[in-house]
Amino acid sequence: MEEFSTISVEEISKHDMLLIIKALEYTGEHTNIPSFIELRNTMVKQLSALAETTEKEFIEFLQK
């Protein structure tokens, strides 16, 4: 297997990205494991910065 240190999100659909974000949020809330919420927040923060929009607007974009 080829090693890699980063993963591109170019091939992930909007629906799948929203599903991943919601799953991290749900899991974090229902297991009380803060790492899930932290990962969700980091992903949303970085992706919204790449899209040059607010986090709220980015989530709304994924929901369309």
N, C-alpha and C positions, 0 to 999 in steps of 0.2 A: 504494500500500500504506500502511495506517495504521501509524504508528510506535508502539512501546511500549517501556517500559524494564524491565518485569517480566513474568513468565509465571506463571500460576496452575497449581498442581498438582492442583486439584480434579477435573479431568477425566481424570487419568491413573490407570489401574487399578493395584491392588497388584502384579499380575503384571508390568505394564510398568515400574513404578518399580523393582521388584527387578531386572528385566532391564537397565535403565539402570545401576543401581549395580554389578551384576556385570560389565557390559561395560566400565565405566570401570576397575574393579579389574583385570580381565583385560588390558586394553590397557596400563594402566600397568605391570603386572608384565612383560609380554612385549615392550614397546618401550623400557623404561627411561626413559620420559618422566614425570617426577614430577608434572607438571600434571594428569594423569589421576587419579592417586591423591589429590592434593590436592583436586580437584573432588569426587571420590567422598566423601572424608572430610567436606568442608564440607557437602555435601548431606545426608549421614546425620546429622551433628551438628545441623543446622538443623531437619530434619524430626523428629528424635527430641525436640528441645526443644519444637517445636509440639505434638507428641503427648504431651508431659510424661512421657516414659519414657526409659530408657537406650538407648544406641545398639544394644546387643545385643538388647534386647527389641523394638526397632523392626524390626530385620532379621528376627527370629523371627516377628513379626506379618506381615511381607510374605511370608514363606515359607509361611504357613498357607493 
